[in-house]
């Protein structure tokens, strides 16, 4: 029996490597000098590093001097929350996040609580949007910082960033946004919406895994992440990942070009696909519906399904989709994002994440929809057999 043609729909957790990124990485592999060295090989390496910095900064409207490389957005998030908080420790001891942040923010906040910080997690509505009123009410004269994502990587909900940033900055409080899910998907400009810090990474953009960045507005104080040499202006010591930086920069530049050239309404195709999903499974739920969402991501829940088995059944059918956040894969536990949105545990456990990028052939979504009912039947049949064997 021939294997079905593969379909990849998990771009939010790792998009296929762009050819521009692959070519930039091949060139960087030939630059063996250390960027910190003063000889010609070192200078050549440093030029490649700075080219990547400029390309990555360009995607978010930043100056190259405001961008600092990290190993991932997870690292950048943790660095931002810890470093900005410690730099402002004399001003207060209170931080605000949302209930649907990436676990790198939530776990860092918990660690800061153990160190004596007070942390408030503001709620979201049923579509996953932060309650800006509750955010304002959470601010006190001891609040030094707020960290809220630009868009959610599990359900796609876009936060009212301009609104909450203006309200918080009016109080003299620093603001950090996790831009990982949003960067390259929607326009994101730190000059137009003046966050003090922003994290993002390469792999959702079609760049390599293992490289990310933290934008820091000029003049913002932050404690160093790593101590040692003077790399990244002394803020993150260690020889830079030149190959990763080159691929990251090229992916950012390609994404910026695609954003500029984009026309029409890319969310229309998402909504058409979501409508076909709910026609196939009327009992299903499109998570985040009713709120502004990323144009190429659908979170779909079906009560009573086992999400892991669902992903496995689709994999056998040649379709790759996500199971919530890849960073929490392997944990048999309902997504904290969906639970914060009020999704029942049974439905949250039966959730898959479908995401694509501009390079995805629209036929891939059609194939997914064609193969989905059989995959659901297979999971349900397996569950029924298991139930029978238990009864016996």
Steps between C-alpha positions, in 0.01 A plus 500: 500500500635842404548749779282812471672815380619692808332822605669727755275729707702577814684814390443693823714240679762481227458616141696334216840660456494775240744466212625853575581389855666178386722688255599759763587219741714325237697821450538546875643149535794619292569787743700321766643808670389616843301827469692635800837460327667792325644313201337477159322173575360647820391816322325294231313307768404821678365644175277197455378532858415867456327435169276248676438747783391767256270262313335377819461853635342610173212255539379676817597858414791513745853638471768230473665632817179422691501127416678236709528135402398209722466126451120516470193705579469296820840629609413852389172494695670376815779755460256786444284424800790433739744759369254786474351421840835487678612824334191672642505335842546827688174632355274215606438128532192430288462358148195436283461229236195339339356157568573384144870581471751251365630271772841668481336814639277319751779283642739795518233697687462213748873494558495875562220450754727264691759778502256741665322657204123530489343395168145555378364297208210690344211299350389470139156470346361195323683592180833535677527880504644672804255702705666843474281634780617222731856574393467864602344401830793267568755782477620644830759752609735202546456366145819526296420294192235333283561209262220404260526320168427670167307195380441155641680211334240240599173662394622795292322772698658842442512714811397869504868594522474869412233551766669324790847631418386863498315459831792329674772732369296799614567369852877491446509118497714300255323273252620179338316311227560147380483544123593144403164399351435839341833583336480456125131410516359848559661847489697556819679831548663607825507863387124513450424304818786595734557189709821510702593140422385235255597135452481293183675207333594355163328163464138620457630729222668227299837556663705250702409380848727604786523874434287788624530863595401757758426855388580762764399860444799733522554612857311211662698348788531123529721271701730275292382150417845338496828627636837447335623677189366820353277349232165666434626817670576302815136398542529138384849358513612214278610460140200564277327233292607645166334236282171536689518879485557494124197276447290703742581825323426361154168356619404835655585686182294258290207527742517879491488498119203262504314717751553809286382324185196339660164602360142401562379342822710196598263427788220424253657164411540421871133577561393291200702206633359547851147508358559171318638351822190589698276368221683168519480498880213722622589420863851638450631834621722755328698645788540878497207554264363851525836664575765626257722199426811409307402438138657157458419314821197303619456342842224239482355307794275196489356386832591143589790465256851417615720769349817292499326208331340742255838642401632145469212389278550799273872429489426147376279663235793716391386824665711678761315732740584636842380406846465832676842644581795288390683613813256299713472194278515171688312628803153346531349819627248748364652816356519780755403739220176319421414455868553874559254562214240285675524200266388184680776249571354229274493740207842643583651152498346440158664796327718517192683798354506554124745762376656584167700779336493694174689224320242233583302374200128564569442143383670384821203623705260323265693173542496548878122540499459194279712279727373637830168307533670163460764597756225597747319172433822307562556672835142443608513136393822448694344664806198271471719191480691615803179559691373150406820334610482678833142385553600145425 
